Amino acid sequence: MQVYITQRAYSGQADLQQMLALVRQFPANNPHVVDLPYRLCSWAFDYPDNVGLWFDDEQQLVAWAVLQPPFWAIDYACLPAAPQDIHKRLLEWADGRARQAVGMPGGLPAWYVSVFADQAERIRDLEELGFASQADMGEDSWSQVFMTRSAQMPVVECPLPAGFAIRPLAGESKVAAYVELQRAVFGTENMTVGWRARTLRQPDYIADLDLVAVAPDGRLAAFCICWLDTSSASGQIEPMGVHADWRKLGLGQAILSEGLRRLQRHGAQTVYVETDRQRNAALALYQSVGFRVTREILIYRKDYL
């Protein structure tokens, strides 16, 4: 029996909840699951033409794709039971949209797609469209690892430097300070007050898991947002970072460990984190608190200039 697929643009919060629900049905297929509420609050949605939704003839969502300028990434998901060519179709749509958007708001000269290294069919479709793996690019090589930790493992106590404190972000009144910190840590202005404020309003947001480290002078020195999918009892760390002024003091391990303890108290059974294979310091930090690499993620790039 032939299934007819129709496409339409994103129309608001109800669509976002359907997008989340689709991914959570098949978490093993997608690099981003538990942390999607964070990614889907980004200012990418200020450009509705950069979001595509595909529905079957019963108006069930079977696939979606978002061109995410703040990440330079194409995020997407599709049901395994959807028509066989749906993955290629959504990539072709994203490819065409990326071409149209060059030089326009929400457009970029290059886009990246993350895919698990064992997803041969997805890799084939990407390569047929001209995307190239960044895993073997010499000094510019880029790949990632997906790491897993049992939330029931004991968490080692990590003492804080004198005068520092770890606490939840104090609501929207501290969003601007948080944005300033994240921009400094990552060296980019992609994080915005609007994006961060939207994360606080998501149904999946738990204020007790949104942590910051406060320096003796009152400035925010580090952050660690922990996300929890209660339906699967899964947690994820995204994002976390420490300001350059306070690195090598143990703040990263301390705030990460506190996040793990809180996830445990909220019922998480498993915790995930994703990091670059080439970021040795970050990889070592996550390994030091019990995370282990469980899957490899390849990054595919296509240039549009």
C-alpha angles and dihedrals in degrees: 000000000000118000117212115217123202128188130212139165127267113274108184149283096338090059091049091056090051090050091053092046092052093054093046091058091066108022094164090066097058134062090209119051116121093034095049094103086064095048095043092056092063124117089255085095090064083078106057092182087068092062123076129186126190124201134187124231090275089056093249115147109247102167144004138184134192129191101219111200095184090060097031082231142126108224117195146151137190136184115255088225093055119106110298095247097050093101092054091044094054091046090051089051092049091046091052092046091050089054093049093048098055108125092009130101107284092022127117137186092238137021132200133209125198118214133168111255091238095055096099097169093051090048091051092052092048093050092047088057092051102261114143130206115247094203097100105038099121112235089357094056115138129186134138142221130223110218130196135197132179107243089214093066113108114262115226115233111248114195118225122232113261113283096016124116135190119216140145118279107271097239127263092329088075098041094099091052090048092051091051090052096048092048090053094047096049097032094232138099094220093112110081136188090244093053094047093045090052091056089061090057098050117114089233094053116111112192092205089063097051101091135186132178114225121210122223090260091055098255121132108254105175141006138203122179115196119198125201129199102199093192091065098023088236127145132194136193111226123177121002133160147149126227114249091240091065105035123127091035096100094255093129094055092042097052093041091051091049089051091052091051091051093048088052091052090050091056104262114159098184132024127202135195133179123208141161116276088222096054098091096177094052092044091051092048093054092045090051091063096045107273116142130193110255103165139017120231122206122207117217122197135195125184121217101189 
